[in-house]
Amino acid sequence: DRPCPRSHPRTCMKCGQGTAALVIRVGDPFCRGCFREYFVHKFRAMLGKNRVIFPGEKVLLAVSGGSASSAMVRQVQEGLSREAAKRLRFVPGLVYVEEGAVRRQSPEQREQTLAQMETLLQATGFPYHLIHLEEALELPPSILQPGPERPSPSSPSGPSYKQAVDSFIQQQRQDGDSGTSLPGGSTQDTAAGPPATPRLPDTTQTQELLRSFEAAGTATAREELLEMLRTHLIVQTARDRGYAKVMMGDSLTRVAIKLLTNLSLGRGAFLAVDTGFTDRRHGDVMVVRPMRDYTAKEIAFYNRFFSVPTVTVPPLFTKRREKPSIHQLVERFLLGLQEEFPSTISTVYRTGEKLSPEPAKASSESQRCLLCLCGLDTIGGEW
């Protein structure tokens, strides 16, 4: 029955003048302008520190419609604009995997979600690709083997990267500074008019996909199957369209949850590959995670403050209310701890930063897992 205490406005810790609009961590208040600069700088710093994306490369952005991947697309949009202080110089494309069948959506709901996503993708001005999860049933057998590594334009370290940047700038000047114009050749380029109603796969394909998921005995197995099929589809799309890199929107919170989930599933030897900034297991297509330094809270506030559109999809269907899967159980556990101990998720994340990807490498094809392409950890050591 006591009255709620009145909150006192706090001053931004960075500029020292504006009124704080949010508190990222305890004692870290930011106004909106400084928070935007902080958010943008963190994205550019992550790409600049790792130096794996070279100027002129085609990069495929995997968009799920969620908050993290939508914020990632917005960062790329702003980084490619001519007004940006440090412009991004790669060529982006977008891909969306429609998973309504395994999420128990009706055909009408799937059509509605597809229309919303197509509107969102068209608004970016980038080439985009809409693919259905059913297409995973038609993937070629080559998806189960890493492709030949692409010859990189230069070594991604030290002065050689600078030489690649200088060469790109010189080429741009010779071509009349064409900027960030996107190449054609996409099967579904952005259109000026309203989006057409997307078509759904045949009912036969959908039923076959559902039978595959029903054959997985537990909700945990279905979660793993969905992630595996989604990854294979995205990688195959990148190969078919000539993309050298794939950007995933895994946030710091999602990476921490995945770390403990993989430990629970017996994938401790592959944590660095599944959660690190770079994932080279596919050979010709490298997966990068530029959003892995952002917490879910930071992303949610950024999307709210700067009107980043998102599309919400339902989780995988399950009849169990308690302990539906290891993935959801770990998520509830970590988020529950985070409420009482705010440094929980960041501590788990920083622990994963110390891991090496060496155990995931395979010495031969016979020592490689057919599902995740990582090296088998069946050999305990040398005799």
Steps between C-alpha positions, in 0.01 A plus 500: 500500500802730511519758218749431226818709550552767238788440265757775457632570149862404447759663279657319204836356599655577160400854408423613855220728374202304371248325720550123508240302308619157614750328728690227312676367807505613862653846495501535117223747406481617137295762320352399164765670288795355689336158512465502121868594457597226747290242314636594156860513620481154653383350168771673296765414759407131491544487122814715503668301775456162332563610139350199328265685262689656211389795285281397208410158642144375479358443850168325565306621805281231658180674614246329723284805567607501865648792688870407463503428125283807429741722696788342305336594169450857621870525592600383154259747340646791693857380447455494122354850477719774357457707817668233716835602649656158440306343217456127470621387159354155447201408283207375712211267424222365720356152553195395698413138579126450544433237770124526544433131433696370801370787714142378442386809314201478271547578127333836557737583787800393291389722214455792738846452654657472154329820386623686809855374452502586131387853579779528758763363261387718211530813715875440542572538128728192504458186285316237701408134483192337656543126551282242674621242748349231275777571249743333741361166380643572155848610603785332307721245679792744468354702789631227733859578400695824538555680174842601366631809674473815294824679414486811718604832343762532769594372841259642761771627732722803532619705202364254242143591595588868459635424155171334408311810617730735308465289187121510529493877545728547200275276291195698610663823388584351162139386458371846583427426867197284430432473873303210641292414197379145524561250220208351317430136440286435806193288447299730725622858484329782680200641316346845505140386524317313777628147565322215327346224710772234544417141412531217750661162423291201396306321772696181427829670586353649815370164619836336435675770703254458787556123500873562533443723803253258656761226467723701734396362837553806720455875479875537545566286193249704299671825603836361386351370174345837423826685560695254287259521205484877523881529497533263204242700302672831568845363412371343178329827403829682555683248279245518221497882499875551534510641854831456682374579852178452696404731788295349781314711758600309815503741795713475814200361688437238231869401492506451879189282482651298217821445696323331791260320266784346301670392820179327604476329159858370509635748242757656730786439254326717237397800712752735335369412153131521591527830690818678383516803273612290203392151395715351223373142505317537164819581311388727217243692709602664827238572766556815711304624803541879526219541758656279764612797715146636541273388783132440431423808711718729289346369178145538632559862602668584168210357300252683721673838491575503127192319364667188361222276360485137611279198427409257779462127429376236746741247657506133413178325596513278810233361734729510803474808719782412739851430372398484131861481373856547622523821295202661670597365841848656478350825374260525795780411741740767371239774467374423849852532642554817300216671687669447837864512383538741203846374404395136450463497122808713435708268723388194304573681174850610605580145606416379151734762353798307642423183305700387196340364179781246451309193635230548233743450211502164321812332361302320226148465362451172688561687826232760429140503625251486211250723680705791638825455296714520816776254581390191690613501862511121532879474535610562856869552423813343358601152609 
